[in-house]
């Protein structure tokens, strides 16, 4: 293992993936302990993307957005993570990039096996492109990204 990455192992909470509900709780508690980002330069809105089933998203619009958008997919191994655990990342991305960030709360495994998360991500991407004018973004400047499983 890369020595730089190995230094972070003690900071990772032990997660029992045999009990995804408990693992999600630990993950959410860890995420809540991160200092809240400054959101004073952002308009933040929770929406629901019409799909089957609907997909919750949280939109981060920087004041003076630059025209691009990022559909952001949280990490968590496809088993945990949500709009709240991803809030610090998404808010900082929007603030520092000037792009609109659409954070996606895709369905989680094992309750929703593959390709549920991918279907939700695609629905959010299609919705973002279809609502580019409303969101104030150039439909030719929409990227998809994320970290860990979301990447």
N, C-alpha and C positions, 0 to 999 in steps of 0.2 A: 504494500500500500504506500502511496505517496506520503512522505513524512508530514507535509503541510496539511493534508487532509486528515491524517491520523490524529493530529492534535485536536480535532473537533469531536472525536468519538465520545469523550467524557461528557460532552454537552448534549448528546442525543439521549432522549429518554428511552428506557427500555419499553418496547411495545409488544404486547402479546397479541399477535395477529390471529390467534385461535379465537379471540374474543374481540371482533372488530368494534363493537359498541364501546367497550372499555378503552380500546386503543384510540378511538376518536376523541373520547373525553380527555385522555392524557395529552393528546396532540393539541386539542383546543385550549387546554389549560396552559400548555407551554407557549402557544402562540399569543395568548392573552397577556402573558408576562412581558412581552416585548413592548418597549415604550411606544406610545401612539405617535404616528407621524403628524406633522403639521399639515392640516387640510384646509387652511384658510384661503389658499389660492385655487381651490377646487370646488366644483359643483358635483355633488355625489347623489346618485339616484338609483334606487332599486327598481328593477323592471322584471317582467316575465316575458320570455320569448315564446310565442305560440308555436308549439310542436306537440308531438305525441310521445311522451307527456311534455308539458310546459317545462322550460328551462329557466331557472332564476339567474339573473345577471345583475351585476352592480356596475354602473357606469361612472367613470371618473372623468370629468371635463375640466381641464385646466382653464383658468381665465386667460384668454388670449391663446387658445389652442392653435397649433400650427398646421392643422389640416390632415394629419395622419391619424391612424387608429391602430391599436394593438388589442387583439382578442387574446386574453390572458388566461391560461389554464394552470390551476394550482397543482402543487406537488402533493405527495402523500401516498404514493404507491398505488393510486387508484382505489384505495381503501379508506382514506381519511382526508380531511381538508374541506373547506367550504368558503363562502364569501367572507365570513368573519376572520377565519384563520389567515386568509390571503390579504386582508385589508391593508396591513402595513406595506406589503410588497407593491400592491396595485397602486396605492396612493403615492408612494415614492416614485414609481415608474412614471405615472402621469405628471407629477410635479416636476420631475427632473428632465423629462423628455419633451414636454409640451404637447404630447399626443393624447388623444382620448383613449382611455383604457376601458375595455369591456371585460370584466372579470366574470368567469363562467363557473357556476355551481353545477358541475356535471354529476350524474348519478354515480354512486360508489358501489364497488364490489365488496363482498360477494353477493349482496342482495340483487345487484343489477350486473350480471355478467357481460363480458365483451360481446358485442360492440356498443353497449349502452353509453359509456362515457364518450366514445368517439362520435356517436350519433348526436349527442348533446352538443359537443364542441362544433360539429359541422352545422347544426341548426343555429347556433349562436353566430357563427361566421356568416352564414347566408343572411341572417337577420341584420347583422351589422352592415353588410354590403347593401341590402335592400333599404335600409334606413339611413344611409350615409348622409343624405341631405338634412334629415332631421337631426342627426348627431353632429352636423357641422364638419364632416370629414370628406376627403377626396376618396371615392371608391377605388381608385387605382393605387391608393397608399394605405392599404389595410394589411397588417402583418398578423401572424399567429405565433405565439410564443408561450413559454412557461418554464417552470423549473422542475427538476426531478421528473416524476411521471408526466407532468404537464408539458414538459419540453419534448 
